[in-house]
Amino acid sequence: MKFKSLLLTGSALLSATAVSAGGYQVTLAGIKNNGMGGVGVGLSLDQAAMFYNPGALAMVRDRGVQLGANFTFARNSFVAEGSNQQRELRNSVVTPVSLFAGFGPQEGKFRAGIAVYTPFGSKLQYADGWEGRTSLTDIDLKSIFVQPTVSYAITDQLSVGAGLVVLAYGAVNLQRDIPLPDSFGHIELDGKAETKLGFNAGIFFKPSEKLSLGINYRSKIDAQVKDGDVTFTNIPTTFQPRFQAGTKFAATLPLIATTSIGIGVMPTENLTIGFDASLANWSAYRTLRFDFTQPVNGADFSESRREYEDALTFRLGAQYKLTSGLVVRVGGSYDESPVKDGFVTPETPDNDRLGGTIGASYNFGKLGIDLSAQYIGIKKRTQTQQDLLNNGTTDRIAGTYKTNIVIPGIGLNYTF
């Protein structure tokens, strides 16, 4: 028996359930931005510019601190090929959080700040005994990124900025069942990622009070687990020599680079409209390989094809200031999936998706509260056993996936 299907779970390493971007990328940072469809590259709304476009931070007049949290509720269903029985996820809630703090002279051209956010993290728990149990049963993923940032206004219209992106903490726990002649064993992979560095840089240009433009580039970071634990349970004595206790694993997953452009239009003093377009360099993710310190079912390593393709994302949003304290928002998004036909896996049952958002803020002087809500509908995705045979990807399961996600968010901000 080949152990290739173990790799199926690994593509979620330090990744996320498809939440608000293609593949395992997540862009749940600023709560205000979330209410506007996720736009932000061509705008300078608040300190969350450190994530969307560090170049815009110098144009944010207020110094401040903001905290935000999102709550993702996913409904995922699966029907295996040749079956009418629908399987669903066990209930789980994921809570990406963020912190942005910006500082600098009140009237100066320089701004500095620190950002802490969780762009990769998820929890998936498939139904007990589902058809893909030998591919995946559970994923629990956590990560924390820290980004010290500087931004400088070269002129009153042009500013630049950059941040050092630190993968400060990452952890992964992946589980699946092992098919045996008359029973099922179980395997659990648990590991922590090494600290890695990248960068986030941007340029912001505001030629007039009614127009702003931005460009942003976030670099790729290779997330590496070098000494993860492999634990086997429910293995009969006869088969235990093929599944040795104390086995370790190593694996690498690219957290891909993204290039984005954004436009902000302010037709009136109270209305702001934003549009973003992003290109995610998913083609960097070709294969996933696990290396084991001891043979697992006779193999020292195993490799699985991913063959992702670069993908575009488009976002549109607007906000309107109703009163001196109340702002309302609305937006939408369209994300292309980087996953080709015949390459869909249970941990990322991905397809093109449409999103709709609403949001609002109310300020009580220097203190404010932000609210957002998103609905993400991922198009139904079917792959047949023949698709898997044609692509040589029989380490995954044939069937139809359908996923919908609801994401409420709340944030507090304080300006000084």
C-alpha positions in Angstrom: 0.0 0.0 0.0 1.4 3.4 -1.0 1.4 6.1 1.6 0.8 9.0 -0.9 -2.6 9.9 0.5 -0.8 11.1 3.6 0.3 14.1 1.5 -3.2 15.1 0.8 -3.5 16.6 4.2 -0.2 18.4 4.0 -1.2 20.9 1.5 -3.0 22.7 4.3 0.3 23.1 6.2 0.1 26.5 7.8 -2.8 27.3 5.5 -6.4 28.1 5.8 -9.8 27.0 4.8 -10.8 28.9 1.7 -12.2 32.0 3.5 -11.8 35.2 1.5 -9.2 34.4 -1.2 -8.3 31.6 -3.5 -6.4 28.5 -2.4 -5.3 28.9 1.3 -4.8 32.6 1.2 -6.7 34.8 3.7 -7.1 38.6 3.7 -9.1 39.2 6.9 -7.1 42.1 8.3 -8.9 45.5 8.7 -12.5 45.3 9.8 -13.3 48.5 7.9 -11.8 47.0 4.7 -13.7 43.7 5.3 -17.0 45.7 5.1 -15.9 47.1 1.8 -15.3 43.8 0.0 -11.7 43.7 1.2 -10.4 46.7 -0.8 -7.5 48.8 0.7 -4.5 49.0 -1.7 -5.6 52.4 -3.1 -7.0 53.8 0.1 -5.6 55.2 3.3 -8.5 54.4 5.7 -6.6 53.7 8.9 -3.6 51.8 10.5 -4.6 48.6 8.7 -2.9 50.1 5.6 0.2 48.3 7.0 -1.3 45.1 5.6 -3.0 46.4 2.4 -0.4 48.9 1.3 2.4 50.2 3.7 2.9 53.1 1.4 -0.5 54.5 2.4 0.3 54.6 6.1 2.1 58.0 5.8 -1.1 59.5 4.5 -3.2 58.3 7.5 -3.4 61.5 9.6 -4.5 60.0 12.9 -2.1 58.0 15.1 -4.0 55.1 16.6 -4.4 51.5 17.7 -7.0 49.0 16.5 -7.9 45.5 17.5 -10.1 43.2 15.3 -11.5 39.7 15.3 -13.4 37.7 12.7 -15.4 34.6 13.3 -15.7 32.2 10.3 -18.6 29.7 10.1 -18.1 27.3 7.3 -20.7 24.9 5.8 -19.0 22.3 3.7 -20.9 19.4 2.0 -19.5 16.5 0.0 -21.2 13.8 -2.0 -18.9 11.0 -3.2 -19.1 9.8 -6.8 -21.8 7.2 -7.2 -23.4 8.1 -3.8 -26.4 10.1 -2.8 -25.4 10.5 0.8 -24.3 14.1 1.7 -21.5 14.5 4.2 -20.9 17.7 6.2 -18.3 19.2 8.4 -18.6 18.9 12.1 -19.2 22.4 13.6 -16.0 24.5 14.0 -15.3 28.2 14.4 -12.1 29.9 13.4 -11.2 33.4 14.8 -8.5 35.3 12.8 -7.4 38.3 14.9 -5.4 41.5 14.1 -3.7 44.3 15.9 -2.4 47.5 14.2 -0.7 50.4 15.9 0.6 53.5 14.1 2.8 56.3 15.4 4.5 59.4 14.2 4.5 63.2 14.4 1.0 64.7 14.1 2.0 66.9 11.1 5.1 65.0 10.0 5.8 63.0 6.9 7.0 59.9 8.7 4.9 57.1 10.1 5.9 53.9 11.8 3.8 51.0 13.2 3.5 47.4 14.2 1.0 44.9 12.8 0.1 41.5 14.2 -2.3 39.4 12.2 -3.3 35.8 11.4 -3.4 35.3 7.6 -3.2 31.5 7.8 -5.2 29.4 10.2 -8.2 27.1 10.1 -10.0 24.2 11.5 -11.7 21.5 9.5 -13.4 18.4 10.9 -15.1 16.1 8.5 -18.0 13.8 9.5 -17.0 10.5 11.3 -16.6 7.7 8.8 -16.9 9.9 5.6 -15.8 8.5 2.3 -12.5 10.5 2.3 -11.5 9.5 5.8 -8.3 7.9 4.5 -7.4 11.2 2.9 -8.4 13.6 5.8 -10.4 13.6 9.0 -9.1 16.8 10.9 -7.0 19.9 10.3 -6.1 22.4 13.0 -3.8 25.2 11.9 -2.6 28.3 13.7 -0.2 31.2 12.7 0.9 34.6 13.9 2.6 37.1 11.6 4.3 40.2 13.0 5.1 43.2 10.7 7.1 46.2 11.9 6.4 49.0 9.3 7.8 52.4 8.2 6.2 54.8 5.7 7.3 58.2 4.4 5.5 60.9 2.4 8.0 62.0 -0.2 5.6 64.8 -1.2 2.0 65.8 -0.3 0.8 63.4 -3.0 3.3 60.5 -3.0 4.3 58.2 -0.2 6.2 54.9 0.1 6.4 52.2 2.8 7.6 48.8 3.7 7.3 46.2 6.4 9.4 43.3 7.5 7.1 40.3 7.6 7.9 37.7 10.3 6.3 34.3 10.5 6.6 34.4 14.3 4.5 31.3 15.1 3.0 28.5 13.1 1.5 25.2 14.1 -0.2 22.4 12.2 -2.1 19.3 13.3 -3.3 17.0 10.5 -5.1 13.6 10.9 -6.4 10.8 8.7 -7.4 7.2 9.0 -5.2 4.4 7.6 -6.9 1.6 5.7 -5.9 -1.9 7.0 -7.2 -5.3 5.8 -10.0 -5.5 8.3 -9.9 -2.2 10.2 -8.7 1.4 10.2 -5.7 2.8 12.0 -5.1 6.5 12.5 -2.2 8.9 11.9 -1.6 12.3 13.4 1.0 14.8 12.2 1.8 17.6 14.6 4.5 20.2 14.0 5.7 23.8 14.4 7.1 26.0 11.7 10.4 27.7 11.8 10.6 31.5 12.0 10.8 32.9 8.5 11.1 36.4 7.0 9.5 38.2 4.1 8.5 41.7 3.2 5.5 43.8 2.4 6.0 47.0 0.3 3.9 49.6 -1.4 3.6 53.0 -3.1 0.6 55.3 -2.7 -0.2 58.3 -4.9 -3.0 60.8 -4.4 -3.0 63.3 -7.3 -6.1 65.0 -6.1 -8.7 65.0 -3.3 -10.9 62.8 -5.4 -8.5 60.2 -6.6 -5.9 57.9 -5.1 -3.8 55.0 -6.5 -1.7 52.3 -4.9 0.4 49.3 -5.7 1.5 46.6 -3.2 3.8 43.6 -3.2 3.9 40.9 -0.6 6.8 38.5 -0.9 6.7 34.7 -0.8 7.6 32.9 2.5 8.5 29.2 2.6 6.9 27.8 5.7 9.0 24.9 6.9 8.4 22.2 9.5 11.7 20.3 10.1 11.0 18.2 13.1 7.3 17.4 13.2 5.9 14.5 15.2 4.1 11.5 13.6 1.9 9.5 15.9 0.1 6.3 15.0 -2.9 4.8 16.9 -5.1 1.8 16.5 -2.4 -0.1 14.6 -2.6 -3.9 15.1 0.5 -5.5 16.3 1.0 -7.3 12.9 1.4 -3.9 11.1 3.3 -1.9 13.8 6.8 -2.6 12.3 5.6 -0.6 9.2 4.5 2.4 11.4 7.3 3.1 13.9 6.8 5.2 17.0 9.1 8.2 17.2 8.9 9.0 13.5 9.5 12.6 12.5 8.5 14.5 9.3 9.7 17.5 7.4 7.8 19.5 4.8 7.8 22.9 3.1 4.8 24.9 1.8 5.1 28.2 -0.2 3.1 31.1 1.2 2.9 32.7 -2.2 3.7 36.2 -3.3 0.9 38.6 -4.3 1.0 41.8 -6.4 -2.0 44.2 -6.1 -3.1 47.5 -7.5 -5.9 49.7 -6.1 -7.9 52.8 -7.0 -9.8 55.1 -4.6 -12.4 57.5 -5.8 -14.0 60.2 -3.6 -16.8 61.7 -5.6 -18.0 63.7 -2.6 -16.7 64.4 0.8 -18.8 61.7 2.4 -18.5 58.9 -0.3 -15.4 56.7 -0.9 -15.2 54.0 -3.5 -12.4 51.5 -3.8 -11.4 48.9 -6.4 -8.5 46.4 -6.1 -7.1 43.8 -8.4 -4.6 41.2 -7.3 -2.4 38.5 -8.9 -1.5 35.6 -6.6 1.6 33.7 -7.8 0.2 30.2 -7.0 2.3 28.7 -9.8 5.1 28.4 -7.2 3.1 25.6 -5.6 3.9 22.6 -7.9 4.4 19.6 -5.5 4.2 18.8 -1.8 6.8 16.4 -0.4 7.1 14.8 3.0 10.4 13.4 4.3 10.3 10.9 7.1 13.1 10.0 9.6 11.9 6.4 9.5 10.2 4.5 6.7 6.4 4.9 6.8 4.8 1.8 5.3 8.0 1.2 3.5 8.7 4.7 2.1 11.2 7.3 3.3 9.4 10.1 1.6 6.3 10.7 -0.5 5.4 13.4 -3.0 2.1 14.6 -4.4 1.4 16.9 -7.3 -0.5 20.2 -6.8 0.2 22.1 -10.1 -1.5 25.3 -8.9 -2.0 28.1 -11.4 -1.7 31.9 -10.9 -5.0 33.5 -10.1 -6.7 36.9 -10.1 -8.9 38.5 -7.5 -11.1 41.5 -8.0 -12.7 43.6 -5.1 -15.1 46.5 -5.1 -16.4 48.4 -2.1 -17.7 51.7 -0.9 -18.3 53.6 2.3 -20.6 56.5 3.0 -20.5 58.9 6.0 -24.1 59.3 7.2 -23.4 61.4 10.2 -20.3 62.8 12.0 -20.0 59.5 13.9 -21.7 56.9 11.6 -20.2 55.3 8.5 -21.8 52.5 6.5 -20.1 50.2 4.0 -20.9 47.6 1.3 -18.8 45.6 -1.1 -18.2 42.5 -3.1 -15.4 40.3 -4.5 -14.6 37.7 -7.1 -11.8 35.2 -6.7 -10.4 32.8 -9.2 -9.4 29.4 -7.9 -5.8 28.3 -8.5 -6.8 24.6 -8.3 -7.1 22.9 -11.7 -9.7 20.2 -12.4 -8.7 16.9 -11.0 -6.5 18.4 -8.3 -9.1 19.3 -5.7 -8.3 18.1 -2.2 -10.6 17.8 0.9 -8.6 20.3 3.0 -9.1 23.0 0.3 -12.2 22.1 -1.7 -11.6 25.2 -3.8 -13.3 26.8 -6.7 -14.1 30.3 -8.0 -16.0 32.2 -5.5 -18.3 35.3 -5.1 -18.4 37.3 -1.9 -20.7 40.0 -0.6 -20.0 42.3 2.4 -21.6 44.9 4.6 -20.1 47.0 7.5 -20.5 50.0 9.7 -18.5 52.1 12.1 -19.5 54.5 14.9 -17.0 56.8 16.6 -17.4 58.1 20.2 -14.8 60.8 20.0 -11.4 59.1 19.9 -12.9 55.7 20.5 -14.7 53.8 17.7 -16.3 50.4 17.0 -16.2 48.7 13.6 -18.5 45.9 12.4 -18.4 43.8 9.3 -20.1 40.7 7.8 -19.1 38.7 4.8 -20.8 35.9 2.8 -18.5 33.8 0.6 -20.1 31.3 -1.8 -17.7 28.8 -3.4 -19.0 27.3 -6.6 -19.9 23.7 -6.6 -16.9 21.6 -7.6 -17.1 18.1 -9.1 -14.2 15.8 -10.0 -14.6 12.3 -11.3 -12.5 9.2 -10.7 -11.6 9.4 -14.4 -10.3 13.0 -13.8 -8.1 11.7 -11.1 -6.8 8.8 -13.2 -6.1 11.2 -16.2 -4.0 13.5 -13.9 -2.3 10.9 -11.8 -3.9 12.3 -8.7 -5.6 9.3 -7.2 -4.3 10.2 -3.8 -7.5 12.2 -3.4 -11.2 11.5 -3.7 -13.8 11.8 -6.5 -17.0 13.6 -5.7 -18.7 17.0 -5.4 -17.9 19.7 -2.9 -20.0 22.7 -2.0 -18.9 25.3 0.5 -20.5 28.5 1.9 -18.9 30.7 4.6 -20.3 33.5 6.8 -17.7 35.8 8.5 -18.9 38.4 11.0 -16.2 40.7 12.4 -15.8 43.3 15.1 -13.1 45.8 15.9 -12.2 48.6 18.3 -10.0 51.6 17.5 -8.5 54.4 19.4 -6.9 57.5 17.9 -4.6 59.9 19.6 
